[in-house]
Amino acid sequence: SYELTQPPSVSVSPGQTARITCSGDALPNQYAYWYQQKPGQAPVLVIYRDSEKPSGIPERFSGSISGTTVTLTISGAQAEDEADYYCQSTDSSGLHVVFGGGTKLTVL
Amino acid sequence: QVQLVQSGAEVKKPGASVKVSCKASGYTFTTYGISWVRQAPGQGLEWMGWINIDNGNTDYAQKFQGRVTMTRDTSSSTVYMELRTLTSDDTAVYYCARSRLQSDYWGQGTLVTVSS
């Protein structure tokens, strides 16, 4: 079955740039989506279609793609950005939706 | 404003079934499908499947095929997810979310606990 691979954890100091990657063979042909989830809360969509941003998401969040890897970048990470982040996409057929395993972002 | 409001927490015994509801408001119900995503304690998100509200067609993750049924009631703008033959591994928070991908609105989650 298709898998999206994320690092389990990423740590940055406040004000630094955090980069969270997500790798999958079908990513060059299928859009990726990113969700932020804080403890006890439902996920929030922060990036769609690789690099588009929903209204209300801070400017410091951005998305990009290079080959089979998509990256969520938080420029000038803040303490409030500390959360779990999940990528989502489909396999090459577009039929099977999957989430990455999630990355815990620590800002300290 | 768009809202997805889910039914309350459930406690079930192994082998039983559970049916969770998700009531939508604030948008035209038939315009967007509804996905179901679950999260076991301390674990990641797991996509279970999706229902096309317009025609009722469903798409289930292979893992849940034969054990899950998603339905909708357009008269009450409510979607239902039934999971059968529960085991302790099904203990999780179950979320409904608008759309198959690019889920911009989520329900508050429903905790389903499977315990003897």
Interface residues (C-beta under 8 A of the other chain):
Chain A: S1 Y31 Y33 Y35 Q37 A42 P43 V44 L45 Y48 R49 P54 D84 Y86 Q88 S89 T90 L95 H96 V97 V98 F99 G100 G101 G102
Chain B: S35 V37 G44 L45 E46 W47 W50 D59 A61 Q62 Y95 A97 R100 L101 Q102 S103 D104 W106 G107 Q108 G109
